[in-house]
Amino acid sequence: MSDMDSDQWIKQDKTLSALRHLAENAPVDVLWLYGSRTKGTADESSDYDLAVAFTDFETDPLERRLRPELLSQQWCDALGLDGDRLSLVDINQAPLPLAMAVIRDGKAVFVRNPLRLIREELRISSMWEVDYQYHRAHYG
């Protein structure tokens, strides 16, 4: 599936449209879609792999850890989806390789704060570059 086909599919996907609407009413600055649905390898049984940049920072570690899972469950309930149909990660808590895959291969499908989108992309890219250069310098 070409990028054009992928972009067109994303615009027409009803579940994704509903997710964008839910993001508008949640403390979400940016919502990315990544994984099989952006690679063009999804089928009917594929889940929606989503990453989110929350509007505010949760100070309690347990709440911060559970926040994406609770939001995913709320959204599944609102859309009448099985709990395994949405996979939601906090971009600020995701392991660096996953965060890099999200910004490199994924698509921002909801952006409340364009500056936040740019900041997250720069932060993750910079961390990736530093990590890559360190390993390259020390381990060849």
GUTOR-619387 format. One line per 4 residues: their letters; for each residue x, y, z of N, C-alpha, C, CB. Coordinates in Angstrom, 3 decimals, decimal comma. Glycine has a CB too. Layout:
N
A) X/Y/Z/X/Y/Z/X/Y/Z/X/Y/Z | ... .
END
This chain:
140
MSDM) 0,856/-1,171/0,000/0,000/0,000/0,000/0,900/1,230/0,000/-0,973/0,000/1,228 | 0,688/2,146/-0,929/1,497/3,354/-1,005/1,100/4,324/0,095/1,353/4,016/-2,379 | 1,954/5,363/0,308/1,623/6,386/1,307/0,305/7,056/0,970/2,739/7,437/1,400 | 0,047/7,263/-0,319/-1,199/7,896/-0,738/-2,383/7,015/-0,347/-1,196/8,159/-2,263 .
DSDQ) -2,292/5,706/-0,624/-3,360/4,786/-0,242/-3,530/4,748/1,269/-3,074/3,381/-0,775 | -2,413/4,725/1,992/-2,445/4,695/3,452/-3,109/5,953/3,996/-1,025/4,553/4,022 | -2,739/7,118/3,468/-3,342/8,381/3,917/-4,835/8,399/3,631/-2,662/9,580/3,234 | -5,231/7,928/2,462/-6,642/7,896/2,094/-7,411/6,958/3,013/-6,809/7,463/0,631 .
WIKQ) -6,840/5,787/3,281/-7,483/4,826/4,170/-7,664/5,423/5,559/-6,663/3,531/4,250 | -6,633/6,105/6,058/-6,698/6,711/7,389/-7,826/7,731/7,458/-5,357/7,376/7,746 | -8,007/8,509/6,409/-9,072/9,520/6,397/-10,457/8,880/6,384/-8,915/10,438/5,184 | -10,578/7,683/5,807/-11,882/7,042/5,662/-12,220/6,067/6,789/-11,938/6,321/4,355 .
DKTL) -11,260/5,723/7,626/-11,479/4,736/8,680/-12,392/5,308/9,761/-10,137/4,288/9,292 | -13,541/4,677/9,959/-14,543/5,192/10,906/-14,085/5,084/12,353/-15,853/4,444/10,737 | -13,410/4,004/12,700/-12,912/3,867/14,071/-11,881/4,943/14,363/-12,303/2,467/14,298 | -11,001/5,195/13,412/-9,980/6,224/13,597/-10,606/7,607/13,697/-8,972/6,189/12,449 .
SALR) -11,640/7,849/12,920/-12,368/9,116/13,009/-12,976/9,283/14,396/-13,468/9,187/11,931 | -13,553/8,212/14,926/-14,129/8,254/16,278/-13,042/8,452/17,326/-14,913/6,965/16,574 | -11,880/7,851/17,121/-10,765/8,029/18,056/-10,284/9,479/18,068/-9,603/7,093/17,690 | -10,248/10,098/16,894/-9,873/11,524/16,839/-10,860/12,362/17,637/-9,817/12,022/15,374 .
HLAE) -12,140/12,055/17,509/-13,165/12,782/18,258/-12,983/12,571/19,766/-14,577/12,330/17,819 | -12,696/11,349/20,175/-12,457/11,075/21,593/-11,219/11,819/22,091/-12,296/9,563/21,827 | -10,186/11,897/21,259/-8,965/12,616/21,645/-9,241/14,101/21,851/-7,873/12,431/20,581 | -10,153/14,658/21,051/-10,516/16,072/21,209/-11,070/16,355/22,597/-11,540/16,481/20,151 .
NAPV) -11,712/15,361/23,193/-12,357/15,525/24,496/-11,563/14,890/25,631/-13,743/14,931/24,459 | -10,296/14,630/25,402/-9,419/14,026/26,409/-8,188/14,921/26,575/-9,002/12,561/26,000 | -7,437/14,732/27,653/-6,226/15,539/27,855/-5,077/15,054/26,960/-5,796/15,493/29,337 | -5,277/15,188/25,649/-4,336/14,690/24,650/-3,899/15,840/23,755/-4,967/13,548/23,808 .
DVLW) -2,583/16,034/23,637/-2,052/17,037/22,713/-1,818/16,455/21,326/-0,753/17,618/23,255 | -1,313/15,212/21,273/-1,010/14,564/19,992/-1,382/13,085/20,090/0,505/14,735/19,614 | -1,978/12,572/19,017/-2,298/11,149/18,919/-1,702/10,628/17,614/-3,855/10,900/18,976 | -0,854/9,616/17,735/-0,238/8,985/16,572/-0,833/7,605/16,349/1,288/8,888/16,747 .
LYGS) -0,952/7,226/15,092/-1,256/5,859/14,695/0,036/5,284/14,135/-2,440/5,791/13,641 | 0,374/4,082/14,546/1,583/3,437/14,030/1,310/1,941/13,879/2,812/3,692/14,976 | 2,296/1,228/13,422/2,147/-0,224/13,294/1,542/-0,634/11,964/1,295/-0,757/14,417 | 0,868/-1,773/11,974/0,384/-2,379/10,730/-0,591/-1,490/9,970/-0,277/-3,695/11,029 .
RTKG) -1,352/-0,680/10,671/-2,339/0,164/9,987/-1,685/1,301/9,211/-3,324/0,735/10,994 | -0,493/1,714/9,571/0,198/2,731/8,773/1,165/2,100/7,776/0,953/3,697/9,686 | 1,514/0,848/8,009/2,412/0,153/7,081/1,662/-0,485/5,923/3,204/-0,909/7,818 | 0,337/-0,538/6,043/-0,451/-1,153/4,989/-0,509/-2,666/5,085/0,098/-0,764/3,665 .
TADE) -0,180/-3,216/6,250/-0,195/-4,669/6,418/-1,328/-5,133/7,333/1,138/-5,141/6,975 | -2,219/-4,240/7,695/-3,319/-4,575/8,609/-4,380/-5,400/7,899/-3,949/-3,299/9,190 | -5,044/-6,230/8,688/-6,231/-6,916/8,199/-7,367/-6,613/9,171/-5,988/-8,465/8,058 | -8,504/-7,251/8,975/-9,675/-6,965/9,813/-9,435/-7,192/11,295/-10,828/-7,809/9,373 .
SSDY) -8,578/-8,136/11,624/-8,345/-8,464/13,034/-7,248/-7,620/13,681/-7,990/-9,920/13,161 | -6,597/-6,760/12,901/-5,502/-5,951/13,443/-6,008/-4,934/14,451/-4,760/-5,238/12,319 | -5,199/-4,724/15,483/-5,558/-3,712/16,472/-5,112/-2,335/15,984/-4,923/-4,037/17,849 | -5,470/-1,325/16,738/-5,046/0,045/16,471/-3,911/0,355/17,430/-6,231/1,068/16,629 .
DLAV) -2,706/0,507/16,894/-1,548/0,869/17,705/-1,493/2,386/17,769/-0,218/0,271/17,119 | -1,629/2,917/18,974/-1,697/4,362/19,174/-0,663/4,805/20,194/-3,102/4,781/19,626 | -0,109/5,980/19,960/0,758/6,630/20,938/0,157/7,997/21,217/2,249/6,745/20,424 | 0,290/8,431/22,452/-0,333/9,682/22,864/0,674/10,543/23,613/-1,571/9,413/23,740 .
AFTD) 0,596/11,842/23,374/1,300/12,825/24,205/0,214/13,517/25,012/2,161/13,865/23,336 | 0,205/13,255/26,302/-0,813/13,845/27,166/-0,572/15,340/27,345/-0,830/13,143/28,531 | -1,657/16,067/27,574/-1,599/17,514/27,751/-0,855/17,894/29,021/-3,001/18,097/27,780 | -1,037/17,102/30,064/-0,399/17,408/31,342/0,417/16,210/31,815/-1,453/17,797/32,403 .
FETD) 1,305/16,469/32,757/2,188/15,434/33,281/1,614/14,896/34,580/3,620/15,980/33,500 | 1,470/13,599/34,651/0,977/12,943/35,862/2,157/12,722/36,804/0,262/11,587/35,526 | 2,087/13,298/38,007/3,219/13,219/38,937/3,296/11,892/39,686/3,135/14,344/39,931 | 2,167/11,261/39,921/2,167/9,990/40,638/2,638/8,878/39,696/0,751/9,673/41,207 .
PLER) 3,707/8,150/40,052/4,254/7,124/39,150/3,251/6,034/38,769/5,451/6,482/39,791 | 2,443/5,604/39,721/1,457/4,564/39,423/0,389/5,087/38,462/0,801/4,057/40,721 | -0,105/6,279/38,733/-1,102/6,892/37,844/-0,517/7,108/36,449/-1,599/8,235/38,428 | 0,740/7,545/36,389/1,408/7,780/35,104/1,517/6,471/34,328/2,815/8,401/35,318 .
RLRP) 1,823/5,382/35,018/1,958/4,072/34,385/0,614/3,547/33,877/2,567/3,077/35,367 | -0,442/3,767/34,665/-1,763/3,235/34,310/-2,541/4,122/33,341/-2,576/3,039/35,556 | -2,170/5,365/33,250/-2,942/6,344/32,477/-3,262/5,905/31,050/-2,194/7,636/32,430 | -2,283/5,455/30,254/-2,632/5,039/28,886/-3,564/3,828/28,850/-1,370/4,722/28,107 .
ELLS) -3,386/2,906/29,781/-4,250/1,724/29,815/-5,685/2,096/30,179/-3,708/0,697/30,812 | -5,829/3,004/31,130/-7,172/3,449/31,518/-7,849/4,199/30,377/-7,103/4,341/32,766 | -7,086/5,054/29,684/-7,647/5,788/28,549/-8,037/4,817/27,433/-6,636/6,836/28,024 | -7,201/3,836/27,186/-7,504/2,829/26,169/-8,806/2,104/26,498/-6,350/1,820/26,048 .
QQWC) -8,980/1,734/27,750/-10,202/1,040/28,161/-11,424/1,949/28,029/-10,071/0,542/29,608 | -11,280/3,224/28,397/-12,387/4,186/28,237/-12,781/4,293/26,772/-11,992/5,582/28,787 | -11,788/4,397/25,900/-12,065/4,537/24,478/-12,680/3,256/23,913/-10,782/4,890/23,719 | -12,202/2,102/24,329/-12,802/0,834/23,885/-14,262/0,770/24,308/-12,024/-0,377/24,461 .
DALG) -14,537/1,143/25,553/-15,915/1,142/26,045/-16,784/2,098/25,236/-15,955/1,523/27,531 | -16,267/3,301/24,963/-17,031/4,310/24,219/-17,329/3,857/22,791/-16,267/5,634/24,190 | -16,411/3,091/22,211/-16,570/2,646/20,818/-17,155/1,243/20,699/-15,237/2,688/20,113 | -17,374/0,587/21,831/-17,899/-0,773/21,801/-16,910/-1,780/21,249/-19,154/-0,815/20,990 .
LDGD) -15,627/-1,552/21,488/-14,575/-2,445/20,995/-14,099/-3,370/22,105/-13,390/-1,635/20,435 | -13,626/-4,547/21,721/-12,965/-5,424/22,684/-11,705/-4,722/23,180/-12,624/-6,816/22,048 | -11,318/-5,006/24,418/-10,167/-4,347/25,032/-8,851/-4,553/24,314/-10,023/-4,814/26,411 | -8,758/-5,617/23,519/-7,499/-5,871/22,817/-7,437/-5,211/21,437/-7,293/-7,359/22,671 .
RLSL) -8,431/-4,422/21,094/-8,456/-3,761/19,772/-7,663/-2,464/19,750/-9,891/-3,476/19,357 | -7,391/-1,890/20,936/-6,582/-0,677/21,030/-5,344/-0,967/21,860/-7,394/0,494/21,646 | -4,219/-0,547/21,359/-2,970/-0,620/22,106/-2,466/0,815/22,209/-1,905/-1,581/21,411 | -2,438/1,351/23,413/-2,128/2,770/23,615/-0,906/2,912/24,505/-3,330/3,516/24,233 .
VDIN) 0,079/3,687/24,052/1,268/3,964/24,856/1,433/5,470/25,012/2,534/3,339/24,212 | 1,998/5,861/26,143/2,374/7,252/26,387/3,736/7,447/25,738/2,405/7,601/27,937 | 3,833/8,337/24,768/5,077/8,545/24,030/6,222/8,929/24,966/4,886/9,625/22,966 | 5,890/9,539/26,100/6,922/9,955/27,048/7,351/8,836/27,987/6,431/11,122/27,855 .
QAPL) 6,660/7,721/27,976/7,016/6,568/28,804/7,463/5,378/27,953/5,829/6,164/29,682 | 7,334/5,500/26,652/7,657/4,387/25,756/9,171/4,191/25,667/7,066/4,635/24,349 | 9,620/2,952/25,497/11,046/2,720/25,246/11,470/3,479/23,986/11,346/1,192/25,096 | 12,713/3,928/23,974/13,199/4,759/22,873/13,009/4,120/21,492/14,657/5,063/23,082 .
PLAM) 13,307/2,836/21,278/13,081/2,267/19,941/11,614/2,342/19,500/13,542/0,818/19,916 | 10,698/2,138/20,435/9,278/2,239/20,098/8,906/3,684/19,784/8,407/1,703/21,250 | 9,356/4,625/20,609/9,059/6,042/20,371/9,597/6,483/19,012/9,661/6,918/21,492 | 10,790/6,018/18,666/11,374/6,374/17,375/10,555/5,779/16,234/12,832/5,895/17,292 .
AVIR) 10,102/4,556/16,382/9,264/3,931/15,351/7,958/4,693/15,184/8,974/2,460/15,705 | 7,405/5,187/16,281/6,156/5,953/16,220/6,351/7,212/15,389/5,667/6,319/17,639 | 7,403/7,987/15,675/7,561/9,255/14,940/8,108/9,049/13,531/8,486/10,192/15,708 | 8,851/7,969/13,322/9,429/7,722/11,998/8,421/7,083/11,047/10,658/6,830/12,121 .
DGKA) 7,691/6,076/11,530/6,819/5,293/10,659/5,336/5,572/10,859/7,075/3,843/10,874 | 4,994/6,190/11,983/3,590/6,454/12,278/3,098/7,751/11,663/3,376/6,492/13,764 | 1,845/8,046/11,930/1,227/9,277/11,432/0,486/9,942/12,577/0,263/8,989/10,237 | 0,699/11,240/12,723/-0,064/12,000/13,710/-1,476/12,155/13,150/0,603/13,410/14,017 .
VFVR) -2,458/11,592/13,835/-3,837/11,613/13,344/-4,697/12,628/14,092/-4,455/10,229/13,466 | -4,170/13,155/15,197/-4,834/14,231/15,930/-3,747/15,096/16,546/-5,815/13,672/17,029 | -3,824/16,409/16,290/-2,845/17,344/16,849/-3,588/18,552/17,391/-1,789/17,773/15,778 | -3,639/18,643/18,705/-4,216/19,821/19,349/-3,167/20,933/19,428/-4,749/19,469/20,766 .
NPLR) -1,917/20,523/19,637/-0,833/21,460/19,870/0,319/21,146/18,909/-0,359/21,399/21,350 | 0,382/21,843/17,762/1,428/21,553/16,775/2,847/21,715/17,330/1,257/22,453/15,576 | 3,034/22,662/18,244/4,354/22,841/18,843/4,752/21,599/19,643/4,371/24,090/19,747 | 3,806/20,997/20,312/4,082/19,780/21,081/4,503/18,647/20,153/2,844/19,363/21,903 .
LIRE) 3,851/18,539/19,007/4,230/17,518/18,024/5,692/17,696/17,624/3,314/17,591/16,772 | 6,069/18,913/17,294/7,447/19,200/16,883/8,415/18,919/18,025/7,582/20,665/16,421 | 8,046/19,343/19,236/8,909/19,116/20,402/9,147/17,631/20,651/8,294/19,755/21,645 | 8,099/16,837/20,557/8,246/15,391/20,779/9,120/14,762/19,697/6,864/14,704/20,808 .
ELRI) 8,900/15,148/18,449/9,711/14,603/17,360/11,180/14,961/17,535/9,206/15,114/16,012 | 11,454/16,212/17,910/12,842/16,640/18,125/13,462/15,945/19,332/12,907/18,157/18,311 | 12,711/15,827/20,407/13,222/15,183/21,622/13,598/13,728/21,344/12,173/15,255/22,756 | 12,708/13,014/20,700/12,950/11,594/20,434/14,079/11,417/19,423/11,668/10,916/19,919 .
SSMW) 14,090/12,224/18,376/15,158/12,139/17,369/16,518/12,437/17,982/14,886/13,108/16,213 | 16,568/13,441/18,842/17,830/13,793/19,505/18,307/12,671/20,411/17,669/15,083/20,314 | 17,394/12,111/21,182/17,767/10,996/22,057/18,261/9,812/21,230/16,570/10,572/22,937 | 17,602/9,548/20,124/17,986/8,436/19,257/19,383/8,663/18,687/16,965/8,259/18,116 .
EVDY) 19,634/9,885/18,226/20,929/10,202/17,640/22,044/10,071/18,673/20,915/11,613/17,054 | 21,824/10,602/19,875/22,826/10,509/20,932/23,068/9,045/21,290/22,381/11,308/22,181 | 22,002/8,274/21,448/22,125/6,858/21,791/22,858/6,099/20,694/20,742/6,240/22,028 | 22,487/6,354/19,460/23,115/5,674/18,328/24,595/6,034/18,253/22,404/6,043/17,008 .
QYHR) 24,913/7,325/18,371/26,310/7,755/18,287/27,141/7,176/19,430/26,396/9,283/18,299 | 26,567/7,115/20,619/27,283/6,546/21,758/27,634/5,083/21,489/26,439/6,668/23,045 | 26,641/4,313/21,084/26,886/2,892/20,824/27,839/2,689/19,648/25,567/2,172/20,552 | 27,715/3,522/18,659/28,599/3,415/17,500/30,043/3,714/17,904/28,145/4,376/16,378 .
AHYG) 30,228/4,758/18,729/31,568/5,141/19,164/32,188/4,101/20,100/31,522/6,495/19,857 | 31,367/3,491/20,951/31,898/2,569/21,948/31,886/1,102/21,523/31,126/2,714/23,205 | 31,016/0,757/20,610/30,888/-0,653/20,244/31,066/-0,915/18,751/29,548/-1,164/20,679 | 31,416/0,145/18,014/31,695/-0,003/16,589/30,499/-0,122/15,814/32,532/-1,143/16,322 .
END
